[in-house]
Amino acid sequence: SQQGEEDPQALSIQEGENATMNCSYKTSINNLQWYRQNSGRGLVHLILIRSNEREKHSGRLRVTLDTSKKSSSLLITASRAADTASYFCATENSSYKLIFGSGTRLLVRP
Amino acid sequence: DTGVSQDPRHKITKRGQNVTFRCDPISEHNRLYWYRQTLGQGPEFLTYFQNEAQLEKSRLLSDRFSAERPKGSFSTLEIQRTEQGDSAMYLCASSLARRLTGEGNEKLFFGSGTQLSVL
């Protein structure tokens, strides 16, 4: 079963625009991670935010975490066509199991 | 290339046959995970190992599925008496737990997966 739910399920934007994806989860977590998957390939780790952190940056990525609302957001700034992929949030629980959401499919139009 | 390799990349089998997949994690990683992914969905947790110990197995996993990680190195996932519903991408990932006393994972490194088609 999935713990995280991403919103929206699909997002289409123009190159240069920002893309925001949201993730909600149900139980307490050790950390929350975001992964990217290109079609037919394995997942690639993007960024990890721990439960005691509220915001983290990595290049064009910005992640926020609100543990009181059990939600996170991923912002990709100045998007590029190469950012087209599926993005998944994943939560690590107390048994170190990483549970993935259903993903947001991002299309960046050139 | 993440350093995690899976073999084979593709497997086509007939219903009722047994299949076995192999995963070679990054050598110093002590945790190894198996996931299953169907089209348009996120990866679904199957099981994970810390070194050679299988610590958790999904309740969704039937008795036809078994996984091993002898000597805490490579891992195999076997599906017996395959069914059409087993068709999916099977993903392996490894990570290094910061401390064996129970620190959380750092990031997971995923292999490219084994695509199983059951006819």
Interface residues (C-beta under 8 A of the other chain):
Chain A: S1 Q2 G4 N30 N31 Q33 Y35 R41 G42 L43 V44 H45 L48 R50 F88 A90 E92 S95 Y96 K97 L98 I99 F100 G101 S102 G103
Chain B: T2 V4 R31 Y33 Y35 Q41 G42 P43 E44 F45 Y48 Q50 L55 E56 L60 L91 A93 A97 G102 G104 N105 E106 K107 L108 F109 F110 G111 S112 G113
